[in-house]
């Protein structure tokens, strides 16, 4: 029997742990009070969590609803990472508590830029006129 080669996606265990981490962090961000912090002034949405194969690290991707300074929010999240790790430790029953790494999810910005590019006049002239039967 041959070994499978090539890129493999995350295991079911990684997906379950990542989803639990996302749930714990989202609950904390929506309920906890962060007095004097940038986190008290913005709405942070956690888009996804990627857990490493050994479950020792979890990369948490976030975006801001309603805008805000991404750099300030990222710094505030990194500052609160030990607090969030403590919350995750209380919720998970794993051998190790993953180190939480925050990163800005740029998927939305990239998709908006592509959408604007597709609707630009330069691209429209290359496509030619759009007939109603092609829509």
KEVOTOR-754994 format. One record per residue: z, y, x of N, C-alpha, C in turn; residue number from 1; residue in three letters. Coordinates in Angstrom, 2 decimals. Atoms other than C-alpha are relative to their C-alpha. Example, Ala and Ser with C-alpha at 12.3 -4.5 7.8 and 13.67 -1.06 7.14 Angstrom:
2
nup, nnorth, neast, caup, canorth, caeast, cup, cnorth, ceast, k, r
0.00, -1.19, 0.89, 7.80, -4.50, 12.30, 0.00, 1.20, 0.90, 1, ALA
-0.06, -1.19, -0.82, 7.14, -1.06, 13.67, 0.73, 1.09, -0.77, 2, SER
END
This chain:
135
nup, nnorth, neast, caup, canorth, caeast, cup, cnorth, ceast, k, r
0.00, -1.17, 0.84, 0.00, 0.00, 0.00, 0.00, 1.24, 0.89, 1, UNK
0.12, -1.20, -0.80, -1.00, 3.38, 1.39, 1.03, 1.04, -0.42, 2, UNK
-0.88, -1.13, 0.31, 1.35, 6.29, 1.66, -0.85, 1.14, -0.55, 3, UNK
0.69, -1.16, 0.53, 0.40, 9.33, -0.33, 0.06, 1.11, 1.04, 4, UNK
0.04, -1.11, -0.94, -0.70, 12.15, 1.91, -0.43, 1.26, -0.73, 5, UNK
0.39, -1.27, 0.61, -1.30, 15.79, 1.23, 1.20, 0.68, -0.62, 6, UNK
-1.12, -0.76, 0.57, 0.79, 18.40, -0.49, 0.51, -0.63, -1.29, 7, UNK
-0.64, 0.52, 1.20, 3.22, 17.15, -3.07, 0.83, 1.12, -0.60, 8, UNK
-0.80, -1.00, 0.68, 4.95, 19.26, -5.66, 1.47, -0.32, 0.12, 9, UNK
-1.44, 0.25, -0.05, 8.69, 19.53, -6.07, 0.37, -1.24, -0.81, 10, UNK
-0.47, 1.19, 0.71, 10.58, 16.44, -7.14, 0.70, 0.42, -1.30, 11, UNK
-0.69, -0.29, 1.26, 12.22, 16.17, -10.53, 1.40, 0.54, 0.27, 12, UNK
-1.34, -0.48, -0.37, 15.61, 16.67, -8.88, -0.05, 1.47, 0.43, 13, UNK
0.16, -1.40, -0.42, 14.40, 19.89, -7.21, -0.22, 0.90, -1.21, 14, UNK
0.28, -0.82, 1.19, 13.07, 21.18, -10.53, 1.25, 0.17, -0.85, 15, UNK
-1.22, -0.09, 0.81, 16.32, 20.38, -12.36, 1.03, 0.93, 0.63, 16, UNK
-0.96, -0.86, -0.70, 18.50, 22.03, -9.72, -0.46, 1.45, -0.04, 17, UNK
0.53, -1.36, 0.03, 16.20, 25.06, -9.57, 0.17, 0.63, -1.37, 18, UNK
-0.15, -0.54, 1.35, 16.28, 25.47, -13.35, 1.46, 0.30, -0.32, 19, UNK
-1.43, -0.27, 0.22, 20.07, 25.21, -13.41, 0.44, 1.25, 0.75, 20, UNK
-0.31, -1.21, -0.76, 20.33, 27.85, -10.69, -0.53, 1.23, -0.72, 21, UNK
0.59, -1.13, 0.73, 17.98, 30.13, -12.63, 0.82, 0.33, -1.24, 22, UNK
-0.79, -0.20, 1.21, 20.04, 29.63, -15.79, 1.34, 0.68, 0.34, 23, UNK
-1.30, -0.56, -0.39, 23.36, 30.40, -14.03, -0.15, 1.46, 0.43, 24, UNK
0.19, -1.36, -0.49, 22.00, 33.50, -12.29, -0.42, 0.94, -1.13, 25, UNK
0.43, -0.85, 1.12, 20.28, 34.82, -15.42, 1.17, 0.33, -0.92, 26, UNK
-1.19, -0.25, 0.83, 23.48, 34.41, -17.43, 0.92, 1.02, 0.66, 27, UNK
-0.87, -0.93, -0.72, 25.45, 36.22, -14.75, -0.57, 1.41, -0.01, 28, UNK
0.61, -1.34, -0.03, 22.98, 39.09, -14.52, 0.04, 0.67, -1.37, 29, UNK
-0.02, -0.60, 1.34, 23.01, 39.57, -18.29, 1.42, 0.30, -0.49, 30, UNK
-1.37, -0.18, 0.50, 26.80, 39.31, -18.79, 0.91, 0.77, 0.91, 31, UNK
-0.96, -0.61, -0.93, 28.55, 40.48, -15.65, -0.25, 1.50, 0.14, 32, UNK
0.09, -1.44, -0.22, 29.29, 44.12, -15.02, -0.02, 0.25, 1.51, 33, UNK
0.12, -0.35, -1.41, 28.15, 45.45, -11.67, 0.19, 1.51, 0.12, 34, UNK
-0.33, -1.42, -0.02, 29.92, 48.81, -11.67, -0.47, 0.65, 1.30, 35, UNK
0.42, -0.75, -1.16, 28.37, 51.35, -9.35, -1.16, -0.62, 0.76, 36, UNK
1.09, 0.68, -0.68, 25.59, 48.97, -8.41, -1.32, 0.33, -0.67, 37, UNK
1.34, -0.20, 0.55, 21.87, 49.35, -8.89, -0.26, -1.02, -1.10, 38, UNK
0.21, 1.08, 0.97, 22.03, 46.09, -10.86, 0.49, 0.39, -1.40, 39, UNK
-0.50, -0.44, 1.30, 23.93, 47.88, -13.65, -1.01, 0.90, -0.70, 40, UNK
0.94, -0.96, 0.56, 21.02, 50.28, -14.18, -1.37, -0.56, -0.33, 41, UNK
1.33, 0.59, 0.22, 18.03, 47.91, -14.30, 0.13, -1.35, -0.70, 42, UNK
0.05, 1.33, 0.60, 16.99, 44.79, -16.16, -0.79, -0.91, 0.95, 43, UNK
0.61, 0.93, -0.95, 16.28, 42.00, -13.69, -0.38, -1.28, -0.75, 44, UNK
0.46, 1.24, 0.59, 14.18, 39.06, -14.85, -0.26, -1.00, 1.12, 45, UNK
0.23, 1.05, -0.98, 14.30, 35.85, -12.84, -1.19, -0.82, -0.46, 46, UNK
1.22, 0.66, 0.43, 10.81, 34.42, -12.97, -0.05, -1.47, 0.37, 47, UNK
-0.04, 1.41, -0.39, 11.28, 31.21, -11.01, 0.94, -0.18, 1.18, 48, UNK
-0.83, 0.37, -1.14, 13.43, 29.40, -8.48, -0.65, -1.20, 0.66, 49, UNK
0.54, 1.11, -0.78, 12.08, 27.16, -5.74, 1.12, -0.56, 0.86, 50, UNK
-1.03, 0.66, -0.80, 14.58, 24.67, -4.30, -0.67, -0.78, 1.13, 51, UNK
0.53, 0.74, -1.14, 13.99, 23.19, -0.85, 0.21, -1.50, -0.24, 52, UNK
-0.15, 1.46, 0.21, 13.58, 19.38, -0.63, 1.40, -0.53, 0.26, 53, UNK
-1.37, 0.46, -0.28, 17.07, 18.99, 0.87, 1.05, 0.71, -0.87, 54, UNK
-0.85, -0.74, 0.95, 18.51, 21.32, -1.83, 1.03, 0.90, 0.70, 55, UNK
-0.93, -0.88, -0.71, 20.19, 23.49, 0.82, -0.38, 1.46, -0.11, 56, UNK
0.44, -1.37, 0.20, 18.15, 26.60, 0.00, -0.70, 0.11, -1.34, 57, UNK
0.69, -0.28, 1.26, 16.91, 28.14, -3.22, -0.55, 1.42, 0.08, 58, UNK
0.64, -1.31, -0.03, 14.41, 30.99, -3.26, -0.18, 0.45, -1.43, 59, UNK
-0.01, -0.53, 1.37, 14.88, 33.09, -6.39, -0.96, 1.18, -0.06, 60, UNK
0.98, -1.06, 0.18, 11.92, 35.21, -7.49, 0.38, 0.82, -1.22, 61, UNK
-0.39, -0.88, 1.10, 12.62, 38.24, -9.67, -1.03, 1.10, -0.18, 62, UNK
0.79, -1.19, 0.30, 10.83, 41.13, -11.31, 0.87, 0.92, -0.84, 63, UNK
-0.77, -0.99, 0.75, 12.10, 44.30, -12.96, -0.72, 0.36, -1.28, 64, UNK
0.56, -0.47, 1.26, 11.55, 45.09, -16.60, 0.27, 1.48, -0.12, 65, UNK
-0.18, -1.44, 0.17, 10.99, 48.76, -17.25, -0.06, 0.77, 1.29, 66, UNK
0.15, -0.70, -1.28, 10.42, 49.60, -13.61, 1.33, 0.20, 0.70, 67, UNK
-1.17, -0.23, -0.83, 12.82, 50.59, -10.92, -0.40, -0.14, 1.45, 68, UNK
0.27, 0.10, -1.43, 13.08, 50.62, -7.16, 0.25, -1.44, 0.45, 69, UNK
-0.10, 1.40, -0.39, 12.34, 47.07, -6.02, 0.83, -0.19, 1.26, 70, UNK
-0.72, 0.13, -1.27, 13.74, 47.63, -2.53, 1.51, 0.13, -0.20, 71, UNK
-1.43, -0.17, 0.26, 17.10, 48.88, -3.83, 0.57, -1.21, -0.74, 72, UNK
-0.47, 1.16, 0.76, 17.40, 46.00, -6.30, 0.07, -1.23, 0.89, 73, UNK
-0.01, 1.14, -0.93, 16.47, 43.45, -3.63, 1.21, 0.08, 0.93, 74, UNK
-1.17, -0.18, -0.87, 19.14, 44.91, -1.33, 1.29, -0.31, -0.75, 75, UNK
-1.21, 0.25, 0.80, 21.72, 44.79, -4.14, 0.16, -1.49, -0.29, 76, UNK
-0.07, 1.45, 0.25, 20.85, 41.17, -4.97, 0.41, -0.75, 1.26, 77, UNK
-0.38, 0.65, -1.26, 21.12, 40.18, -1.31, 1.48, 0.23, 0.29, 78, UNK
-1.41, -0.31, -0.21, 24.50, 41.91, -1.14, 0.89, -0.87, -0.88, 79, UNK
-0.78, 0.81, 0.95, 25.72, 39.96, -4.19, -0.27, -1.50, 0.13, 80, UNK
0.37, 1.42, -0.15, 24.23, 36.62, -2.98, 1.22, -0.93, 0.16, 81, UNK
-1.18, 0.89, -0.09, 27.64, 35.17, -1.94, 0.70, -0.18, -1.35, 82, UNK
-0.60, 0.09, 1.33, 29.01, 35.96, -5.41, -0.81, -0.95, -0.88, 83, UNK
0.86, 0.87, 0.80, 26.02, 34.28, -7.07, 0.09, -1.45, 0.48, 84, UNK
-0.13, 1.35, -0.54, 26.38, 31.29, -4.75, 1.29, -0.66, -0.50, 85, UNK
-1.26, 0.52, 0.54, 29.99, 30.90, -5.90, -0.16, -0.45, -1.44, 86, UNK
0.25, 0.39, 1.39, 28.85, 30.85, -9.52, -0.81, -1.28, -0.09, 87, UNK
0.83, 1.20, -0.02, 26.21, 28.25, -8.72, 0.84, -1.21, 0.41, 88, UNK
-0.86, 1.10, -0.47, 28.81, 26.13, -6.89, 0.87, -0.54, -1.13, 89, UNK
-0.84, 0.44, 1.13, 30.98, 26.04, -10.03, -0.81, -0.77, -1.03, 90, UNK
0.84, 0.61, 1.02, 28.03, 24.91, -12.13, -0.67, -1.29, 0.46, 91, UNK
0.72, 1.17, -0.52, 26.25, 22.39, -9.89, 0.97, -1.07, 0.48, 92, UNK
-0.78, 1.10, -0.56, 27.54, 18.99, -8.93, -0.84, -0.68, 1.08, 93, UNK
0.78, 0.52, -1.12, 25.58, 18.56, -5.71, 0.87, -0.02, 1.25, 94, UNK
-0.75, 0.11, -1.24, 26.73, 17.69, -2.23, 0.09, 1.35, 0.71, 95, UNK
0.05, -1.31, -0.64, 25.66, 21.08, -0.89, -0.30, 1.07, -1.05, 96, UNK
0.32, -1.14, 0.86, 25.57, 24.47, -2.55, -1.15, 0.74, 0.68, 97, UNK
1.15, -0.63, -0.64, 22.16, 26.01, -1.92, 0.26, 1.45, 0.41, 98, UNK
0.01, -1.40, -0.42, 21.87, 29.23, 0.05, -1.03, 0.70, -0.87, 99, UNK
0.89, -0.70, 0.93, 20.33, 31.75, -2.33, -0.72, 1.12, 0.73, 100, UNK
0.85, -1.00, -0.63, 17.44, 33.83, -1.05, -0.80, 0.69, -1.11, 101, UNK
0.72, -0.75, 1.04, 16.04, 36.58, -3.28, -1.31, 0.54, 0.55, 102, UNK
1.32, -0.53, -0.36, 12.38, 37.64, -3.23, -0.64, 0.61, -1.23, 103, UNK
0.70, -0.66, 1.09, 10.30, 39.98, -5.33, -1.21, -0.84, -0.40, 104, UNK
1.15, 0.74, 0.51, 7.79, 38.14, -7.52, -1.13, 0.99, -0.24, 105, UNK
1.11, -0.94, 0.08, 4.52, 39.97, -7.05, -1.15, -0.52, -0.85, 106, UNK
1.05, 0.59, 0.81, 2.52, 37.77, -9.43, -0.50, 0.96, -1.06, 107, UNK
0.40, -0.92, 1.06, 2.53, 40.33, -12.24, -0.82, 1.16, 0.56, 108, UNK
0.74, -1.11, -0.58, 1.42, 43.18, -9.98, -1.39, -0.44, 0.45, 109, UNK
1.31, 0.50, -0.44, -1.37, 41.04, -8.52, -0.91, -0.27, -1.17, 110, UNK
0.84, 0.27, 1.17, -2.58, 39.95, -11.94, -0.46, 1.29, -0.67, 111, UNK
0.42, -1.29, 0.55, -2.60, 43.56, -13.18, -1.08, 0.66, 0.86, 112, UNK
1.02, -0.55, -0.89, -4.58, 44.62, -10.10, -1.34, -0.72, -0.20, 113, UNK
1.23, 0.75, 0.26, -7.11, 41.83, -10.73, -0.61, 0.39, -1.34, 114, UNK
0.49, -0.41, 1.32, -7.37, 42.79, -14.39, -0.68, 1.36, 0.07, 115, UNK
0.61, -1.32, -0.17, -8.05, 46.40, -13.42, -1.32, -0.10, 0.76, 116, UNK
1.23, 0.20, -0.76, -10.64, 45.24, -10.91, -1.11, -0.56, -0.88, 117, UNK
1.00, 0.60, 0.88, -12.43, 43.11, -13.52, -0.57, 1.01, -0.99, 118, UNK
0.44, -1.00, 0.97, -12.64, 46.10, -15.86, -0.54, 1.27, 0.65, 119, UNK
0.52, -1.18, -0.67, -13.78, 48.57, -13.22, -1.51, 0.12, -0.19, 120, UNK
1.43, -0.26, 0.20, -17.22, 50.16, -13.49, -0.85, -0.71, 1.04, 121, UNK
0.75, 0.64, -1.08, -18.32, 48.69, -10.16, -0.28, -1.47, -0.32, 122, UNK
0.18, 1.39, 0.36, -17.80, 45.13, -11.36, -0.85, -0.12, -1.26, 123, UNK
0.77, 0.03, 1.24, -19.23, 45.89, -14.81, -1.49, 0.18, 0.26, 124, UNK
1.42, -0.20, -0.29, -22.50, 47.10, -13.28, -0.60, -1.27, 0.61, 125, UNK
0.49, 1.25, -0.57, -22.81, 43.80, -11.36, -0.21, -1.06, -1.07, 126, UNK
0.10, 1.00, 1.06, -22.32, 41.78, -14.53, -1.15, 0.29, -0.96, 127, UNK
1.06, -0.36, 0.93, -24.90, 43.66, -16.53, 0.57, 0.23, -1.38, 128, UNK
-0.50, -0.25, 1.36, -24.70, 44.42, -20.24, 0.56, -1.27, -0.62, 129, UNK
-0.65, 1.11, 0.69, -22.43, 42.22, -22.32, -0.56, -0.07, -1.41, 130, UNK
0.52, 0.17, 1.36, -24.07, 40.80, -25.43, 1.07, -0.59, -0.88, 131, UNK
-1.04, 0.50, 0.90, -21.99, 39.98, -28.52, 0.06, -1.52, -0.05, 132, UNK
-0.02, 1.47, 0.07, -23.01, 36.30, -28.40, 0.65, -0.63, 1.22, 133, UNK
-0.64, 0.53, -1.19, -21.55, 35.88, -24.89, 1.51, 0.16, -0.02, 134, UNK
-1.46, -0.22, 0.06, -18.05, 37.01, -25.89, 0.71, -1.11, -0.65, 135, UNK
END
